[in-house]
Amino acid sequence: MNLNQWFEKGINPDTYIESMEKHKENLLYIYDHFELPNDQTFFSSVVKKKLRIIILTEDWCGDAMLNIPILLRIADTTDMEVRMLLRDNNLELMDNYLTNGKSRSIPIFIFIDEQGEEIAKWGPRSSTLQSFVDQSQAKLPPKDAKDYKDKWKEMIFFMTKSYRDHTPFWNDVYLSLKETIQAATK
């Protein structure tokens, strides 16, 4: 399938959000509270490009919980159509967007033009968030330690709360997305 066909296969964001069971409340919280900066020059340039976005995601993903509402705010302002595909049901596409050539990390945002050509890809997280994740994981005990599972769960809880409540992360995601879109639309 080509990217136009993948786009057509996807569901709209409202349908996806309504189906969510794990991170729906947090995603909607970020969406409702994130305010785009006054960036009219950027927004106008994106509108002219008539981009569309394919999002590879899953409800359980904390990175998706943070990144998707920021992207949806940009999409709302710039008239970009968005379609969502569940990663685990669309591995044929996902495997074309592996992180570091091996990991099915999500979310992945694929920006396409009117002809269905990929013009940019973003994900699974900004460099600042990657550093935060790396630092959090570095504090975990070895995987064979008795308390590893408990420490892992504590880390995920802390990271989820941080993603939801630490608004500088939201702004960092916005700036990272803006940089990617700008580079692709020059």
C-alpha positions as CSV (number, residue, x, y, z in Angstrom):
1,M,0.0,0.0,0.0
2,N,1.1,3.5,-0.6
3,L,0.8,6.3,2.0
4,N,-2.5,7.6,0.5
5,Q,-4.0,4.2,1.1
6,W,-2.6,4.0,4.6
7,F,-4.1,7.4,5.3
8,E,-7.5,6.3,4.0
9,K,-7.3,3.2,6.1
10,G,-6.8,5.3,9.3
11,I,-9.5,6.5,11.7
12,N,-10.1,10.1,12.6
13,P,-8.8,11.4,15.9
14,D,-12.2,11.7,17.6
15,T,-13.0,8.0,16.9
16,Y,-9.6,7.0,18.2
17,I,-9.9,9.1,21.4
18,E,-13.4,7.8,22.0
19,S,-12.0,4.2,21.8
20,M,-9.2,4.9,24.3
21,E,-9.2,3.0,27.6
22,K,-5.8,3.8,29.2
23,H,-4.7,7.4,28.6
24,K,-7.8,9.1,27.4
25,E,-8.2,11.4,30.4
26,N,-4.6,12.5,30.3
27,L,-4.5,13.0,26.6
28,L,-7.7,15.2,26.8
29,Y,-6.2,17.1,29.7
30,I,-3.1,18.0,27.7
31,Y,-5.3,18.9,24.6
32,D,-7.6,21.1,26.7
33,H,-4.7,22.9,28.5
34,F,-2.0,23.3,25.9
35,E,-2.1,26.7,24.3
36,L,-0.3,27.2,21.0
37,P,2.0,30.2,20.9
38,N,1.2,33.1,18.6
39,D,3.1,31.7,15.6
40,Q,1.0,32.9,12.7
41,T,3.9,32.9,10.1
42,F,4.5,29.2,10.8
43,F,0.8,28.3,10.8
44,S,0.2,30.2,7.5
45,S,3.1,28.4,5.8
46,V,1.8,25.0,6.9
47,V,-1.7,25.8,5.7
48,K,-0.3,26.6,2.2
49,K,1.3,23.1,2.0
50,K,-2.0,21.2,2.6
51,L,-0.3,18.5,4.6
52,R,-1.9,15.4,6.0
53,I,-0.7,13.3,8.9
54,I,-0.7,9.5,9.6
55,I,-0.2,8.7,13.2
56,L,1.0,5.3,14.3
57,T,0.0,4.8,18.0
58,E,-1.5,2.7,20.7
59,D,-3.6,3.7,23.7
60,W,-1.1,2.4,26.3
61,C,1.7,4.6,25.1
62,G,2.7,7.4,27.4
63,D,4.6,9.2,24.7
64,A,1.5,9.1,22.5
65,M,-0.5,10.5,25.4
66,L,1.8,13.6,25.5
67,N,2.6,14.1,21.8
68,I,-0.7,13.5,20.1
69,P,-2.7,16.3,21.7
70,I,0.1,18.8,20.9
71,L,0.1,17.6,17.2
72,L,-3.7,17.8,17.1
73,R,-3.6,21.4,18.3
74,I,-1.2,22.2,15.4
75,A,-3.4,20.3,13.0
76,D,-6.5,22.1,14.1
77,T,-4.9,25.4,13.5
78,T,-3.3,24.6,10.2
79,D,-6.1,22.5,8.6
80,M,-4.0,19.3,8.5
81,E,-6.1,16.2,8.2
82,V,-5.1,13.5,10.7
83,R,-5.7,9.7,10.6
84,M,-4.7,7.3,13.3
85,L,-3.5,3.7,12.8
86,L,-2.9,1.3,15.6
87,R,0.7,0.2,15.5
88,D,0.0,-3.5,16.4
89,N,-2.6,-3.8,13.6
90,N,-0.4,-2.1,11.0
91,L,3.1,-3.6,11.4
92,E,3.7,-3.6,7.6
93,L,3.7,0.3,7.8
94,M,5.3,0.4,11.3
95,D,8.2,-1.6,10.2
96,N,9.1,1.1,7.7
97,Y,9.5,3.6,10.6
98,L,11.6,1.7,13.2
99,T,13.4,3.7,15.7
100,N,17.2,3.1,15.4
101,G,16.4,0.6,12.8
102,K,15.0,-2.0,15.3
103,S,12.4,-0.7,17.7
104,R,8.6,-0.2,17.0
105,S,8.6,2.9,19.2
106,I,5.5,5.1,19.0
107,P,4.0,7.5,18.2
108,I,5.2,8.1,14.7
109,F,3.9,11.0,12.8
110,I,4.1,10.7,9.0
111,F,3.5,14.0,7.2
112,I,2.4,13.6,3.6
113,D,1.6,16.0,0.8
114,E,-1.5,16.0,-1.4
115,Q,0.0,13.4,-3.7
116,G,0.7,11.1,-0.8
117,E,4.4,11.6,-0.7
118,E,6.1,11.6,2.6
119,I,7.6,15.0,3.4
120,A,8.6,14.4,7.0
121,K,8.5,12.0,9.9
122,W,8.6,12.7,13.6
123,G,8.7,10.5,16.6
124,P,8.6,8.9,19.0
125,R,9.7,11.8,21.2
126,S,11.7,15.1,21.3
127,S,15.3,15.0,22.2
128,T,14.6,16.6,25.6
129,L,12.1,13.9,26.4
130,Q,14.5,11.2,25.2
131,S,17.0,12.5,27.7
132,F,14.4,12.5,30.5
133,V,13.5,8.9,29.6
134,D,17.1,7.8,29.4
135,Q,17.8,9.4,32.8
136,S,14.7,7.7,34.3
137,Q,15.7,4.3,32.9
138,A,19.3,4.7,34.1
139,K,18.0,4.7,37.7
140,L,16.4,1.3,37.3
141,P,18.0,-1.8,38.9
142,P,19.2,-4.6,36.7
143,K,16.4,-6.5,34.9
144,D,17.1,-9.6,36.9
145,A,16.7,-7.8,40.3
146,K,13.8,-8.8,42.5
147,D,12.5,-5.3,42.6
148,Y,12.9,-4.5,38.9
149,K,9.2,-4.8,38.1
150,D,8.1,-2.6,41.0
151,K,10.7,0.0,40.1
152,W,9.6,-0.1,36.4
153,K,6.0,0.5,37.4
154,E,7.1,3.4,39.7
155,M,9.1,4.9,36.9
156,I,6.2,4.6,34.4
157,F,3.8,6.2,37.0
158,F,6.3,9.1,37.5
159,M,6.9,9.6,33.8
160,T,3.2,9.6,33.0
161,K,2.5,12.2,35.7
162,S,5.5,14.3,34.5
163,Y,4.2,14.1,30.9
164,R,0.8,15.2,32.0
165,D,1.7,18.0,34.4
166,H,5.1,19.4,33.4
167,T,4.1,22.0,30.8
168,P,7.7,22.7,29.7
169,F,7.6,19.2,28.2
170,W,4.5,20.2,26.2
171,N,6.3,23.3,24.8
172,D,9.4,21.2,24.0
173,V,7.2,18.8,21.9
174,Y,5.6,21.8,20.1
175,L,9.0,23.2,19.2
176,S,10.4,19.9,18.1
177,L,7.3,19.3,15.9
178,K,7.5,22.9,14.5
179,E,11.2,22.4,13.6
180,T,10.5,19.1,11.8
181,I,7.5,20.6,9.9
182,Q,9.4,23.8,9.0
183,A,12.4,21.9,7.7
184,A,10.1,19.8,5.4
185,T,8.1,22.7,4.1
186,K,10.8,25.1,3.0
